[in-house]
């Protein structure tokens, strides 16, 4: 047996076992809400990844520790597998209602019936675990509580990371766990031990979740809504249990309570840890945290100007309320919406320059090491500082010794070149796949219905794992090729592209497509 296949198979098996365990935990929900018809479907959904994962792990348990290559393949393949297996609750519950015994279980709805299509179920699962929030539901309110919870739970777990969760559960010390941790687009550690690091991340995340639930409940949101929106808001995922997202509540208090919750999710966990330890200086000394507030403040002010002076809102406060919320929602890659109907003026009908401002927020995203998507602030800052560094180099003598300062680190010329190159590669690839996705959608969508700004906005939302929609995504409105394209965009966006390309190259190479 190929040793690489064994290493990947063993670690993939543990990820599937963890997924099955999450489904078992979720069995509490149909019991509490007396949705007993959902229990068999959820049990089968849990058993399939548990059995498949156990077989893989037992078969390859003696495999070597993963190298960097293995880690990237495990990350790419693991997230794809979680997206597929995570669709089983949607698919099987929808089927069980469709074929159910009269009088046992709810009547079938168009919203639930959409999940009888496996592609729609996989789309919802991938959107959840990647923290994207684009949805195949027309009305989330009519979904069974079990599926409302599963949508929320996938985003909550996916926000921190499936591999981070698996590492915390397995408690496997050594370089193998570090390799897998880094393959999920993370680098900074809180403690020298990677197991201690991921456990601390989860304790912080759980603490913030309970605080967020309490804050939303005190702001007037019903407890079931507070639980779900706190979890998806902190995970910067954006799934909602209401048809019009946060606009359903039409509450200024709820809007302004959610803004700091979303901001919490966009700040790196190591910074949270230091602040909770009492080192409050990190609010302004950490480069990324400083820019989280700085560029989101500037972006919100710019959007406010567009919406008030050249847009649909008649009062400064209305423009501030919707502009601030939507830019923070976009820049943190959360995807909650408040501008969705004729009263608030739907986001898809905003002026093109306002939509493109929001698109820019989705492109940049939050801090590396947080739950947010996008290219990450540190890469944008590295790219801008690197460009200035190389332009200024022309004015220095060849004998000059220069350093590039990034977030308190003084990099020599070789280190600066390496970091600049990494940031540039990610940005170029991100833009490339954004253009490809836009081109595919323009070819498949009716040309008269959506503008170019709408299409770019939607593709950036999928690839940035944001979830804001201009009205394109839906079970009927988005063609099959569009759904497949968005699945790929969400997948590469969550893993920052490189692991997926490494996995695909490895498959093609093994298949003889490369010499």
Backbone torsions as a table, in degrees:
resi	resn	phi	psi	omega
1	UNK	NA	133.7	177.1
2	UNK	-56.9	129.3	-175.4
3	UNK	-67.2	-33.6	178.2
4	UNK	-65.8	-42.7	178.2
5	UNK	-61.5	-38.7	-179.9
6	UNK	-64.2	-44.7	-179.8
7	UNK	-62.8	-46.3	179.5
8	UNK	-65.1	-43.2	-178.7
9	UNK	-62.1	-40.6	179.6
10	UNK	-64.1	-48.6	-176.8
11	UNK	-71.9	-32.3	174.5
12	UNK	-65.2	-37.3	177.4
13	UNK	-60.7	-41.1	179.7
14	UNK	-68.1	-35.3	176.8
15	UNK	-63.3	-43.3	179.5
16	UNK	-66.8	-36.1	175.6
17	UNK	-62.6	-41.5	178.4
18	UNK	-63.7	-39.2	178.2
19	UNK	-62.7	-44.2	177.5
20	UNK	-61.0	-37.1	177.3
21	UNK	-64.0	-38.7	177.5
22	UNK	-62.1	-38.7	178.2
23	UNK	-67.1	-37.3	177.6
24	UNK	-64.0	-41.1	176.9
25	UNK	-59.9	-37.4	-176.9
26	UNK	-71.4	-9.1	177.6
27	UNK	-62.1	-20.5	178.9
28	UNK	-62.8	-35.2	-173.2
29	UNK	-64.3	-52.1	178.9
30	UNK	-63.7	-25.8	176.7
31	UNK	-70.4	-46.6	-179.2
32	UNK	-63.8	-41.3	-177.6
33	UNK	-90.5	3.6	177.7
34	UNK	59.4	36.1	174.2
35	UNK	-95.7	64.3	-171.2
36	UNK	-65.5	-25.2	178.2
37	UNK	-62.5	-22.6	-178.2
38	UNK	-83.8	-14.7	-175.5
39	UNK	-61.8	-49.6	179.8
40	UNK	-58.7	-43.0	-179.3
41	UNK	-63.5	-40.5	-179.3
42	UNK	-71.0	-36.0	177.1
43	UNK	-64.5	-43.9	178.0
44	UNK	-64.8	-40.8	178.8
45	UNK	-59.6	-37.3	179.4
46	UNK	-75.3	-37.6	-175.5
47	UNK	-66.5	-37.1	-175.4
48	UNK	-62.4	-54.6	177.9
49	UNK	-68.1	-31.4	177.8
50	UNK	-62.2	-47.9	-179.1
51	UNK	-67.2	-47.1	-180.0
52	UNK	-61.2	-42.6	179.3
53	UNK	-66.7	-40.0	179.9
54	UNK	-64.9	-41.1	178.8
55	UNK	-63.0	-45.8	179.5
56	UNK	-61.4	-45.0	-177.1
57	UNK	-66.0	-46.0	-178.5
58	UNK	-65.8	-34.4	-179.7
59	UNK	-68.5	-37.3	-172.5
60	UNK	-118.3	24.0	-172.2
61	UNK	-63.3	-23.8	-179.2
62	UNK	-92.5	12.4	-177.6
63	UNK	-66.4	162.3	-179.9
64	UNK	-68.5	160.5	173.8
65	UNK	-65.4	147.1	-176.5
66	UNK	-70.7	139.9	170.3
67	UNK	-87.4	-177.8	178.3
68	UNK	-60.9	-40.1	178.4
69	UNK	-62.3	-47.1	179.5
70	UNK	-60.8	-41.6	-178.6
71	UNK	-59.5	-42.5	179.8
72	UNK	-67.1	-40.1	179.2
73	UNK	-66.3	-42.4	178.3
74	UNK	-61.7	-42.4	179.9
75	UNK	-62.2	-49.4	-178.0
76	UNK	-65.1	-47.7	-178.1
77	UNK	-70.1	-36.8	-179.7
78	UNK	-64.3	-44.9	180.0
79	UNK	-67.8	-36.8	176.5
80	UNK	-64.8	-42.6	-179.3
81	UNK	-66.4	-40.8	178.2
82	UNK	-62.2	-39.8	177.3
83	UNK	-61.7	-40.7	-179.0
84	UNK	-72.7	-52.9	-178.1
85	UNK	-68.0	-30.4	178.7
86	UNK	-69.7	-12.0	178.1
87	UNK	-80.0	-13.2	-174.3
88	UNK	-59.8	-43.0	177.0
89	UNK	-58.5	-41.4	177.6
90	UNK	-61.6	-48.5	-174.8
91	UNK	-67.1	-49.9	-173.2
92	UNK	-73.6	-35.9	176.8
93	UNK	-67.8	-41.0	177.3
94	UNK	-62.5	-42.3	178.3
95	UNK	-66.2	-41.0	-178.2
96	UNK	-64.6	-35.5	176.2
97	UNK	-71.0	-40.1	180.0
98	UNK	-61.4	-38.8	-176.1
99	UNK	-105.3	13.0	-169.3
100	UNK	-70.2	168.1	177.4
101	UNK	-77.7	130.2	178.4
102	UNK	-55.2	132.9	-179.4
103	UNK	87.3	-8.0	179.3
104	UNK	-118.1	102.6	-176.9
105	UNK	102.0	170.7	-175.3
106	UNK	-79.0	166.5	171.7
107	UNK	-73.0	148.0	179.7
108	UNK	-67.4	139.8	175.6
109	UNK	-119.2	160.8	178.5
110	UNK	-62.6	-34.6	-180.0
111	UNK	-64.3	-47.3	-180.0
112	UNK	-72.4	-36.0	-179.3
113	UNK	-62.2	-25.8	178.7
114	UNK	-59.8	-28.0	-178.2
115	UNK	-82.3	-2.0	171.1
116	UNK	-71.9	-15.4	172.2
117	UNK	-84.6	115.8	-176.9
118	UNK	-55.1	-35.2	-178.8
119	UNK	-64.9	-40.1	177.6
120	UNK	-64.9	-39.4	179.4
121	UNK	-65.3	-43.3	177.9
122	UNK	-65.0	-40.4	178.3
123	UNK	-58.6	-47.0	-178.5
124	UNK	-63.3	-41.3	180.0
125	UNK	-66.0	-46.6	179.8
126	UNK	-64.4	-39.7	177.9
127	UNK	-62.2	-37.5	179.2
128	UNK	-69.2	-55.0	-175.5
129	UNK	-65.3	-32.6	177.9
130	UNK	-81.6	-3.0	179.4
131	UNK	71.2	28.1	-177.2
132	UNK	-82.4	-59.9	176.8
133	UNK	98.0	-6.0	169.8
134	UNK	-66.0	143.8	-169.2
135	UNK	-135.0	153.2	174.4
136	UNK	-96.7	10.7	179.3
137	UNK	-96.1	143.7	174.9
138	UNK	-92.6	-26.9	-178.8
139	UNK	-151.9	95.8	-175.8
140	UNK	-62.7	-23.7	-175.6
141	UNK	-65.4	-26.8	-177.4
142	UNK	-90.1	-3.2	176.7
143	UNK	-67.7	148.3	172.5
144	UNK	-58.3	149.9	178.8
145	UNK	-57.4	-32.2	179.6
146	UNK	-60.6	-43.3	179.6
147	UNK	-77.2	-33.0	172.7
148	UNK	-58.3	-44.8	179.0
149	UNK	-65.1	-44.4	-176.6
150	UNK	-63.7	-38.0	175.6
151	UNK	-60.6	-46.2	-179.9
152	UNK	-64.1	-44.6	-175.4
153	UNK	-65.2	-37.7	178.9
154	UNK	-62.7	-40.5	179.7
155	UNK	-70.1	-38.8	-178.7
156	UNK	-63.2	-44.9	178.1
157	UNK	-70.5	-45.2	-178.1
158	UNK	-65.4	-25.3	179.3
159	UNK	-60.7	-44.5	177.1
160	UNK	-80.6	-39.2	177.0
161	UNK	129.2	132.3	-180.0
162	UNK	-63.9	-40.5	-178.6
163	UNK	-71.7	-36.1	175.7
164	UNK	-61.2	-42.4	177.2
165	UNK	-62.7	-46.2	-179.2
166	UNK	-61.0	-41.7	179.1
167	UNK	-63.3	-39.9	179.4
168	UNK	-64.1	-38.5	-178.1
169	UNK	-74.3	-42.7	-174.3
170	UNK	-72.7	-31.5	-179.4
171	UNK	55.4	40.2	-179.7
172	UNK	-89.1	111.4	-179.5
173	UNK	-74.1	168.6	173.4
174	UNK	106.2	-177.9	-174.2
175	UNK	-70.8	-23.2	-179.1
176	UNK	-61.9	-43.7	179.3
177	UNK	-66.6	-37.9	178.1
178	UNK	-63.2	-41.4	179.4
179	UNK	-60.7	-45.1	179.1
180	UNK	-66.6	-39.3	178.9
181	UNK	-59.5	-45.5	-178.6
182	UNK	-71.8	-26.4	-179.4
183	UNK	-68.8	-17.0	-179.8
184	UNK	-93.6	29.8	176.8
185	UNK	64.6	39.5	175.2
186	UNK	-128.8	151.7	-179.2
187	UNK	-138.6	-44.4	-173.9
188	UNK	-73.8	139.2	177.1
189	UNK	-109.1	150.3	175.6
190	UNK	-88.3	-40.5	178.9
191	UNK	-122.9	161.3	175.7
192	UNK	-58.2	-35.5	178.2
193	UNK	-82.1	130.2	-179.6
194	UNK	-69.3	-34.2	178.2
195	UNK	-64.7	-43.1	176.9
196	UNK	-63.9	-36.9	178.8
197	UNK	-61.6	-50.6	-176.3
198	UNK	-68.9	-32.6	177.5
199	UNK	-68.9	-38.8	176.4
200	UNK	-64.2	-40.4	176.7
201	UNK	-57.3	-44.5	-178.3
202	UNK	-69.4	-36.7	176.9
203	UNK	-63.7	-41.7	177.1
204	UNK	-62.4	-44.7	-178.1
205	UNK	-63.1	-42.6	179.1
206	UNK	-65.9	-42.8	178.2
207	UNK	-59.2	-49.7	-179.7
208	UNK	-63.7	-32.5	179.0
209	UNK	-63.4	-47.0	179.7
210	UNK	-65.2	-39.6	177.3
211	UNK	-63.5	-40.3	-179.4
212	UNK	-67.3	-41.1	177.7
213	UNK	-59.6	-46.4	-179.4
214	UNK	-61.9	-43.6	-178.0
215	UNK	-62.9	-43.8	179.9
216	UNK	-68.1	-37.7	178.3
217	UNK	-64.5	-42.5	178.1
218	UNK	-66.9	-27.1	178.8
219	UNK	-78.1	-5.8	175.7
220	UNK	111.6	4.3	178.9
221	UNK	-83.2	135.5	176.4
222	UNK	-56.9	152.8	-169.6
223	UNK	-61.1	-40.6	179.0
224	UNK	-64.4	-40.9	176.0
225	UNK	-66.1	-39.3	179.7
226	UNK	-63.0	-41.1	179.2
227	UNK	-62.1	-50.9	-175.6
228	UNK	-68.9	-44.2	-177.3
229	UNK	-74.4	-29.4	174.5
230	UNK	-64.9	-43.3	-178.8
231	UNK	-66.5	-45.0	-178.1
232	UNK	-78.6	-26.4	176.0
233	UNK	-70.8	-46.1	179.3
234	UNK	-66.4	-34.9	177.9
235	UNK	-79.1	2.0	-176.1
236	UNK	47.9	46.9	179.9
237	UNK	-102.5	-51.6	172.1
238	UNK	97.7	-2.7	173.6
239	UNK	-60.4	143.1	179.4
240	UNK	-125.8	162.6	175.4
241	UNK	-102.7	7.3	179.1
242	UNK	-119.5	156.2	-174.4
243	UNK	-66.9	-35.3	-177.1
244	UNK	-106.4	27.2	179.7
245	UNK	54.8	-139.2	-175.6
246	UNK	-72.2	-19.7	178.1
247	UNK	-62.0	-22.5	179.2
248	UNK	-55.9	-38.1	-175.5
249	UNK	-80.7	-23.0	-179.9
250	UNK	42.7	52.0	-175.1
251	UNK	-125.0	121.8	176.3
252	UNK	-62.4	-39.5	-178.8
253	UNK	-62.3	-45.5	180.0
254	UNK	-64.9	-42.2	178.2
255	UNK	-56.2	-47.6	-174.5
256	UNK	-79.6	-16.7	171.7
257	UNK	-77.3	-35.4	-179.2
258	UNK	-70.4	-27.3	-178.7
259	UNK	-59.2	-51.8	176.9
260	UNK	-66.0	-27.8	176.5
261	UNK	-64.5	-45.0	178.2
262	UNK	-64.7	-39.2	178.6
263	UNK	-64.0	-37.8	176.5
264	UNK	-57.6	-41.4	-179.4
265	UNK	-68.7	-20.2	-176.3
266	UNK	-94.9	0.8	178.4
267	UNK	-100.0	141.4	-175.7
268	UNK	-62.4	142.0	-178.8
269	UNK	-62.0	-37.9	176.2
270	UNK	-59.3	-33.6	177.5
271	UNK	-69.7	-42.3	175.3
272	UNK	-56.1	-43.6	-177.7
273	UNK	-61.6	-46.3	-179.3
274	UNK	-65.0	-39.1	179.2
275	UNK	-66.6	-41.3	177.9
276	UNK	-66.2	-24.3	176.2
277	UNK	-79.6	-5.1	177.6
278	UNK	106.2	-2.8	-179.5
279	UNK	-87.4	79.8	-174.5
280	UNK	-72.9	-11.6	-179.1
281	UNK	-60.9	-23.0	-177.0
282	UNK	-65.0	-16.7	175.0
283	UNK	-59.4	-31.4	-177.8
284	UNK	-122.9	-17.3	179.6
285	UNK	-85.2	-28.0	177.9
286	UNK	-76.4	126.4	-173.3
287	UNK	-59.4	-48.1	-177.0
288	UNK	-65.6	-43.0	-178.9
289	UNK	-63.6	-40.8	177.9
290	UNK	-60.0	-41.2	-178.6
291	UNK	-78.0	-25.5	173.8
292	UNK	-54.5	-47.3	180.0
293	UNK	-77.8	-37.2	-176.5
294	UNK	-66.9	-55.3	-174.3
295	UNK	-76.3	-27.9	175.5
296	UNK	-70.9	-34.3	175.3
297	UNK	-66.2	-45.1	179.1
298	UNK	-64.7	-43.3	179.2
299	UNK	-63.0	-40.6	179.2
300	UNK	-65.6	-40.1	178.8
301	UNK	-64.7	-40.9	178.8
302	UNK	-64.8	-43.5	-179.8
303	UNK	-66.1	-38.5	176.4
304	UNK	-57.7	-43.8	179.1
305	UNK	-62.0	-43.2	179.4
306	UNK	-63.3	-41.1	-175.4
307	UNK	-76.0	-30.4	-177.8
308	UNK	-87.5	-49.0	-175.0
309	UNK	-83.9	-29.0	-178.2
310	UNK	-127.7	10.1	-173.9
311	UNK	-122.7	-154.0	-167.3
312	UNK	-90.8	-7.9	-172.6
313	UNK	-96.3	137.3	-172.4
314	UNK	-92.3	-19.2	-179.3
315	UNK	-119.1	149.7	178.8
316	UNK	-60.1	-37.2	-177.1
317	UNK	-68.6	-40.3	178.6
318	UNK	-61.9	-43.9	178.3
319	UNK	-64.0	-38.1	178.0
320	UNK	-66.6	-46.0	-177.3
321	UNK	-59.2	-51.3	-176.1
322	UNK	-78.9	-36.9	179.5
323	UNK	-66.9	-46.1	179.1
324	UNK	-62.5	-48.2	-177.7
325	UNK	-62.4	-46.8	-175.5
326	UNK	-70.8	-33.1	178.1
327	UNK	-71.4	-42.9	177.4
328	UNK	-62.9	-41.3	178.0
329	UNK	-60.8	-38.4	179.4
330	UNK	-74.9	-47.7	-174.8
331	UNK	-70.1	-28.8	173.9
332	UNK	-85.2	-3.6	179.6
333	UNK	63.3	34.6	178.7
334	UNK	-84.6	-58.1	175.9
335	UNK	98.7	6.7	172.0
336	UNK	-64.1	146.2	179.6
337	UNK	-125.0	139.3	171.9
338	UNK	-117.4	-20.5	179.7
339	UNK	-99.8	85.2	-173.8
340	UNK	-130.1	-11.5	-175.8
341	UNK	-130.6	-175.0	-175.5
342	UNK	-65.9	-27.9	179.7
343	UNK	-70.1	-44.9	-175.7
344	UNK	-93.9	-5.9	-175.7
345	UNK	67.3	108.1	-174.9
346	UNK	-58.6	142.3	-177.5
347	UNK	-58.2	-36.3	179.6
348	UNK	-65.8	-14.2	178.6
349	UNK	-105.0	5.7	174.0
350	UNK	-64.8	158.0	174.8
351	UNK	-56.9	150.3	-176.4
352	UNK	-56.5	-40.4	-178.4
353	UNK	-67.7	-29.0	175.6
354	UNK	-71.7	-41.4	177.4
355	UNK	-63.1	-40.6	-179.5
356	UNK	-69.0	-30.0	174.1
357	UNK	-63.9	-43.2	176.4
358	UNK	-65.4	-38.8	178.2
359	UNK	-59.9	-40.5	177.8
360	UNK	-60.9	-41.4	176.7
361	UNK	-60.2	-41.0	178.6
362	UNK	-66.7	-34.6	-179.3
363	UNK	-65.3	-44.5	-176.8
364	UNK	-76.5	-50.2	179.1
365	UNK	79.6	-160.3	-176.7
366	UNK	-103.3	-155.6	-176.2
367	UNK	-79.9	146.1	170.5
368	UNK	-64.4	140.6	-177.6
369	UNK	88.2	7.2	176.7
370	UNK	-109.3	-168.8	176.5
371	UNK	-91.5	-2.0	-174.2
372	UNK	-78.5	161.4	178.4
373	UNK	-102.7	-145.9	-177.8
374	UNK	77.8	-173.0	179.5
375	UNK	-77.0	-13.5	179.8
376	UNK	85.4	142.5	-176.9
377	UNK	-58.7	-41.7	-174.5
378	UNK	-63.4	-32.5	178.9
379	UNK	-72.5	-41.3	176.6
380	UNK	-62.1	-41.2	179.2
381	UNK	-69.2	-39.4	177.6
382	UNK	-62.2	-41.7	-179.4
383	UNK	-64.8	-45.9	-178.6
384	UNK	-67.7	-42.6	177.8
385	UNK	-66.1	-37.8	-179.5
386	UNK	-65.8	-40.8	178.3
387	UNK	-62.0	-44.6	178.9
388	UNK	-64.1	-38.1	-179.8
389	UNK	-61.9	-46.2	-176.0
390	UNK	-75.0	-31.4	175.8
391	UNK	-68.2	-43.3	179.9
392	UNK	-66.3	-23.0	-177.7
393	UNK	-60.5	-27.4	-179.5
394	UNK	-62.8	-28.9	-173.6
395	UNK	-91.4	1.1	179.4
396	UNK	-105.6	149.6	175.5
397	UNK	-67.0	156.7	-177.4
398	UNK	-62.2	-25.8	-178.1
399	UNK	-82.4	-6.6	-176.7
400	UNK	-67.8	140.2	175.4
401	UNK	-103.3	116.6	-174.8
402	UNK	-118.6	156.3	177.6
403	UNK	-131.4	146.1	174.5
404	UNK	-105.5	120.2	-178.3
405	UNK	-93.8	119.3	177.6
406	UNK	-133.9	112.9	175.6
407	UNK	54.3	44.6	177.2
408	UNK	85.7	-4.0	178.6
409	UNK	-102.1	134.0	177.8
410	UNK	-102.8	108.4	-174.4
411	UNK	-96.9	136.0	173.9
412	UNK	-77.0	-178.8	-172.7
413	UNK	-61.8	-40.3	-179.4
414	UNK	-67.4	-44.3	179.5
415	UNK	-65.6	-40.7	179.3
416	UNK	-63.0	-41.6	179.8
417	UNK	-63.1	-41.5	-178.7
418	UNK	-65.2	-45.8	-178.1
419	UNK	-68.7	-39.1	178.3
420	UNK	-63.8	-41.8	-179.7
421	UNK	-64.4	-42.1	179.4
422	UNK	-61.7	-46.4	179.7
423	UNK	-63.1	-41.9	-178.9
424	UNK	-64.6	-40.3	179.8
425	UNK	-62.6	-46.0	-179.4
426	UNK	-61.7	-45.7	-178.2
427	UNK	-63.8	-44.3	-179.7
428	UNK	-63.1	-45.1	178.9
429	UNK	-63.8	-40.3	-179.6
430	UNK	-60.4	-47.0	-179.4
431	UNK	-66.7	-38.4	179.6
432	UNK	-59.5	-48.8	-179.1
433	UNK	-72.0	-26.9	173.2
434	UNK	-64.1	-43.9	179.4
435	UNK	-65.7	-43.0	179.6
436	UNK	-62.2	-46.5	179.2
437	UNK	-61.7	-40.3	178.0
438	UNK	-63.3	-42.3	179.7
439	UNK	-62.5	-43.8	179.7
440	UNK	-62.4	-44.0	-178.7
441	UNK	-67.2	-38.4	178.9
442	UNK	-63.2	-31.6	179.5
443	UNK	-76.9	-25.1	-172.7
444	UNK	-104.5	-21.5	-178.5
445	UNK	-89.2	151.2	174.2
446	UNK	-59.9	124.3	-172.4
447	UNK	-64.4	-26.0	-175.1
448	UNK	-82.8	-16.7	-171.9
449	UNK	-86.3	-33.8	-172.9
450	UNK	-129.5	139.9	177.9
451	UNK	-83.4	168.6	176.3
452	UNK	-60.2	-39.5	178.8
453	UNK	-61.2	-39.7	177.1
454	UNK	-60.4	-44.9	-175.9
455	UNK	-68.7	-47.2	178.4
456	UNK	-60.1	-41.9	178.5
457	UNK	-57.8	-47.1	-176.0
458	UNK	-68.0	-42.0	179.3
459	UNK	-67.0	-42.0	177.1
460	UNK	-63.0	-34.8	177.9
461	UNK	-65.4	-42.4	179.1
462	UNK	-67.8	-48.1	-175.9
463	UNK	-73.0	-29.3	177.4
464	UNK	-84.7	1.4	-178.9
465	UNK	56.2	49.6	-175.8
466	UNK	-103.0	-61.8	178.0
467	UNK	103.8	-8.6	172.6
468	UNK	-64.2	143.1	-176.4
469	UNK	-132.3	141.9	174.1
470	UNK	-94.0	8.9	177.2
471	UNK	106.2	3.0	-177.1
472	UNK	-80.5	-43.8	-173.7
473	UNK	-75.6	129.8	177.7
474	UNK	178.0	163.0	-176.6
475	UNK	-63.0	-29.8	-179.0
476	UNK	-104.9	-36.6	-173.4
477	UNK	-74.9	-25.9	-178.8
478	UNK	-99.5	119.0	-179.7
479	UNK	-64.6	163.6	-178.0
480	UNK	-56.3	-44.6	-179.7
481	UNK	-63.6	-32.8	176.5
482	UNK	-67.6	-40.3	178.1
483	UNK	-63.2	-43.8	179.2
484	UNK	-64.5	-41.3	178.1
485	UNK	-61.3	-45.1	179.9
486	UNK	-66.5	-34.6	175.2
487	UNK	-58.6	-44.1	178.9
488	UNK	-66.9	-43.1	179.0
489	UNK	-60.2	-43.9	-179.9
490	UNK	-65.0	-40.6	-178.4
491	UNK	-63.9	-51.5	-177.8
492	UNK	-70.2	-32.3	180.0
493	UNK	-64.3	-40.1	-178.5
494	UNK	-68.3	-34.7	-176.2
495	UNK	-100.7	7.2	179.1
496	UNK	59.1	37.3	162.8
497	UNK	73.2	-51.5	-170.1
498	UNK	-56.2	-49.7	-179.8
499	UNK	-57.6	-36.8	179.6
500	UNK	-67.1	-43.7	178.8
501	UNK	-65.6	-37.4	176.9
502	UNK	-63.2	-44.3	179.6
503	UNK	-62.6	-45.7	-179.3
504	UNK	-63.7	-39.9	178.6
505	UNK	-65.0	-40.0	179.2
506	UNK	-62.2	-41.0	179.1
507	UNK	-65.1	-46.4	-179.7
508	UNK	-65.0	-37.6	180.0
509	UNK	-65.1	-43.8	178.0
510	UNK	-63.4	-31.7	-178.5
511	UNK	-82.9	2.7	175.8
512	UNK	87.3	12.5	-178.9
513	UNK	-82.6	-14.0	174.9
514	UNK	-118.2	142.1	178.7
515	UNK	-82.0	NA	NA
